[in-house]
């Protein structure tokens, strides 16, 4: 009987680990992956892709230098980046981008 409990526990732990790995395990998406996802979802032009890639690279380089910023600072930087990206988008793309932002919002608040 104990073997059944041990096997059941091992299966539950294994399933949880597998599930986390399939979701990316909490790792950040690369700049290329983010721009590719945006291109697929928003239909970005090549010019938009280049400019948005530059925005993300600048954001990432600032994020990696110095001390770790507070939540408030990160939120302000994210909002600034969103404004820069929005300035490059058409009205239709802006609506879709807002939907993307709302979809990622629950993940940020965890």
Secondary structure per residue as TSV (DSSP state, phi and psi in degrees):
chain	resnum	aa	ss	phi	psi
A	1	X	-	360.0	-38.1
A	2	X	H	-64.0	-34.1
A	3	X	H	-62.2	-37.6
A	4	X	H	-63.8	-42.7
A	5	X	H	-63.8	-41.8
A	6	X	H	-64.5	-43.7
A	7	X	H	-64.9	-43.3
A	8	X	H	-62.1	-41.8
A	9	X	H	-63.9	-43.6
A	10	X	H	-62.3	-41.0
A	11	X	H	-64.4	-41.8
A	12	X	H	-65.5	-42.6
A	13	X	H	-65.5	-41.2
A	14	X	H	-64.0	-40.6
A	15	X	H	-65.8	-38.1
A	16	X	H	-65.2	-42.0
A	17	X	H	-65.4	-43.9
A	18	X	H	-62.2	-42.0
A	19	X	H	-62.0	-42.7
A	20	X	H	-64.6	-38.9
A	21	X	H	-67.2	-37.3
A	22	X	H	-68.0	-28.5
A	23	X	T	-85.1	1.1
A	24	X	T	99.2	-3.2
A	25	X	T	61.9	22.5
A	26	X	T	81.8	5.5
A	27	X	-	-76.1	151.3
A	28	X	-	-75.3	146.6
A	29	X	-	-74.7	147.1
A	30	X	-	-71.8	162.7
A	31	X	H	-56.9	-44.6
A	32	X	H	-61.4	-41.8
A	33	X	H	-66.1	-41.2
A	34	X	H	-63.7	-44.6
A	35	X	H	-67.3	-37.8
A	36	X	H	-63.3	-42.0
A	37	X	H	-64.2	-42.1
A	38	X	H	-65.5	-39.1
A	39	X	H	-62.2	-43.7
A	40	X	H	-65.4	-44.6
A	41	X	H	-77.6	-41.3
A	42	X	H	-100.6	-14.0
A	43	X	-	69.5	49.1
A	44	X	-	-67.1	145.0
A	45	X	-	-78.5	169.4
A	46	X	H	-62.2	-39.4
A	47	X	H	-63.4	-44.4
A	48	X	H	-62.4	-41.1
A	49	X	H	-59.6	-45.8
A	50	X	H	-62.3	-45.0
A	51	X	H	-68.6	-40.5
A	52	X	H	-69.4	-37.3
A	53	X	H	-59.2	-43.8
A	54	X	H	-62.4	-39.9
A	55	X	H	-62.3	-47.4
A	56	X	H	-63.7	-41.0
A	57	X	H	-64.0	-42.9
A	58	X	H	-61.6	-45.1
A	59	X	H	-60.6	-46.3
A	60	X	H	-65.4	-39.8
A	61	X	H	-66.6	-38.3
A	62	X	H	-68.8	-35.1
A	63	X	H	-66.7	-34.4
A	64	X	H	-82.5	-18.7
A	65	X	S	-89.4	147.5
A	66	X	S	72.6	-156.5
A	67	X	S	-81.9	163.4
A	68	X	-	-71.2	125.5
A	69	X	-	-72.4	157.6
A	70	X	-	-72.0	169.5
A	71	X	H	-58.9	-42.0
A	72	X	H	-63.3	-42.5
A	73	X	H	-64.5	-42.3
A	74	X	H	-63.5	-41.3
A	75	X	H	-63.3	-41.6
A	76	X	H	-64.3	-41.7
A	77	X	H	-66.0	-39.5
A	78	X	H	-63.3	-42.7
A	79	X	H	-64.3	-39.1
A	80	X	H	-63.4	-43.2
A	81	X	H	-64.3	-41.7
A	82	X	H	-60.6	-38.9
A	83	X	H	-64.4	-42.6
A	84	X	H	-62.7	-42.8
A	85	X	H	-67.0	-44.1
A	86	X	H	-57.9	-34.4
A	87	X	H	-64.7	-21.4
A	88	X	H	-92.2	-11.8
A	89	X	S	-95.0	153.0
A	90	X	-	-75.4	168.9
A	91	X	H	-58.5	-42.7
A	92	X	H	-64.8	-42.0
A	93	X	H	-65.9	-35.8
A	94	X	H	-61.0	-41.1
A	95	X	H	-62.1	-45.3
A	96	X	H	-66.2	-37.1
A	97	X	H	-64.7	-39.5
A	98	X	H	-61.4	-40.9
A	99	X	H	-63.2	-40.3
A	100	X	H	-62.2	-41.7
A	101	X	H	-64.4	-40.8
A	102	X	H	-65.4	-36.4
A	103	X	H	-67.6	-33.2
A	104	X	H	-86.7	-13.4
A	105	X	H	-57.5	-46.6
A	106	X	H	-59.9	-33.2
A	107	X	H	-68.5	-35.5
A	108	X	H	-68.5	-33.8
A	109	X	T	-83.6	4.2
A	110	X	-	-76.7	360.0
